[in-house]
Structures are given as structure tokens and as C-alpha cells.
Amino acid sequence: MKVVLHENVHLLAPEGHDHGQAQHVFRKPGVRALEESVTELYSQQKLNDYIDDLGLDQVAPGIKEARSKPVYRPFLPAAQAFSNTIGSRSGVGSDEVVQRLAVVPADQKFQAAAEIIYDNSDLPGLVPSDQRAASVDRIAEAMRPAFAEIDELDENEPDRPRRRIGGESARDGYREVDALRKQWAQPAPQLLQDRGQQALRTQQTNLTQQSQQDRQAGPGQQSQPDPDNSQPGVLVPPSPNGTQQTGTQQAGAQPVGQRQTGAQPSGVQRPASSPGDLDQAMRAGLSGTAPMSSAKPLGTGEQGSRRSGLQTGQQRQGPERES
């Protein structure tokens, strides 16, 4: 009866598939070992239920107490370790893992195991829903190579290395989960680029709005720099009237004299003159006196320090007022 159940389980397939579709992968490394071992484990688990459903214990009383030797013994330790590791770490239990793997064809068993791992991890909260299938494929492919090593063992090999192969295959699946978690827990490069472009657009928008406000203010008025952002000695953009302010100028100061038309080198700041100096310079310009017309050579005792000949407390005077 166990042999009959075992072969019936081989024929199980999900809706839209059939057992024959798995023939092309049945000879791939590790596929036959997982197919036969999982089918055997499931047959052992469900044999008594199978007998009860058929009513065979009424025809052959005591049939459920009969024992038979398990088949495919070289593969069973690997399948047991594989299902135990996934069942323990996912929380669904090893029997549930065996059942889910048994009811799908051989070409979908690693996929079924990967789905159990994925769905019972934190990945559904990190990975976009449209990337689930690709993530499950990565987990399934990560488990195949380790389990394929079962085909290279000698038939007389003890159970311990076989269990190691099954457990290592399952752990490789969880290592891929860690890789996916790291990948999706960090912003994608495209997302970082989009954020940088958004910040640049915001900055350009702010500059455009500031320029519009300055034009609407009209000649002779300037938008004052933000006192929280202004810094001493830092130039701010010129206003439409052609004047230029620094962070140290007082709010409301008006330009004096003619507007300068010469372009100033970028980053160069002219020191602010005091109102007295500007007033004297303007009077000198309006008087028509040629620049430096009162200059004369220094005498022998007057050469050297600029403060030579000045008494303590004396201040150097500007040009005398013209009548």
C-alpha cells in the first residue's frame, strides 16, 4: 500500500500542470534525489490516513501495524535535514514543508521551498510585490547547487554527510534572503538620483521666485537677505538697481553716487566705505579739482611711516572743503 501511495504522489501536480512536464528536469543534479526523498517522506506520513480513507483496515484488520523498510535511503537524510531546517526557521513545521513539496512536480519543488522561505520572512514588507517572483527564483537557484552534491556521494556513505548537504542547501536559501534584505533595505541608485534632481529643481524654483520678487520690488528697492542665513562678508545676488550688498550692510542703506558699470570679478568683495569718506569723495569729484593736484614730494624728515609727524590723538584729514 505504501508503494501505491508513493507512486500516486508522484503523479500529483497543481492545476494547469501535469507530471509529464517535469521530465525535462528530472535528470538534473539533485532534482531526482529531492523528488524521490520528499515523496517517500510524505508517503510515510500519510500512509495510515490513506488506509483509513480507503477503508482497508476493515478488509485487512491490523494492516496499519505492519512495517516496511523505507526506500531511497541514500536520499532521505538530506530531505529530512532540508525540511527540518526550513520548517524550523520559517515556523511552518517540517511536516508542512514536506507536504507542500510533495504535491508539486519535480521541476517546482525548489520553487515551493523558496516560496515558504520568502513568505515567512520579512521580505514581503521590503520587496515590491512585482519583484516577488524574481526574488523566489533567486532563493530557489541558491539552494540547488548544495543539494546536488547528494548525487556525488557513495551509496555506503553514512547519514551524517547526507544530513549536512540537506541542511546546507536550506541555509543557502536563507543566505540569499539576507542578500535580498540588504538590497531592498537601501535606496536604489535611481532613487538617490531622483532625490538629487528633485533637490536641484527645488533650489532653482526658489531662485526663480526670489528673482521675480526683486523685479516686482522696482528700482531703488532690494530684497533683504534672510538674517538667519546671512553671514558677514558674504555677497548676495545684486538687485535690479545694480547695487550689491554684503551680509554686513545695514538694512535700508541706499547707494551713494554714480552706479558702477564695470563687472566685478566673481568672489571679489569691495570693502564698504564710511558715509564720511563717500561724502568727501563726492565733493572732490564735483569741485572739478584734478585728482592728486595737491600732492607734493615728501621732505627728508617726512619719509618712512605713514604716521610720521602725527601727534597722538591726531587724525588724518580728508580733502579740504572747496568754497
Secondary structure by P-SEA (a helix, b strand, c coil): caaaaaaaaaaccccccccccccccccccaaaaaaaaaaaaaaaacaaaaaaaacccccccccccbbbbbcccccaaaaaaaaaaaaaaacccaaaaaaaaaacccccaaaaaaaaaaaaccccccccccaaaaaaaaaaaaacccccccccccccccaaaaaaaaaaaaaaaaaaaaaaaaaaacccaaaaaaaaaaaaaaaaaaaaaaaaaaaaacccccccccccccccccccccccccccccccccccccccccccccccccccccccccaaaaaaaaaaaaacccccccbbbbcccccccccccccccbbbbcccccc
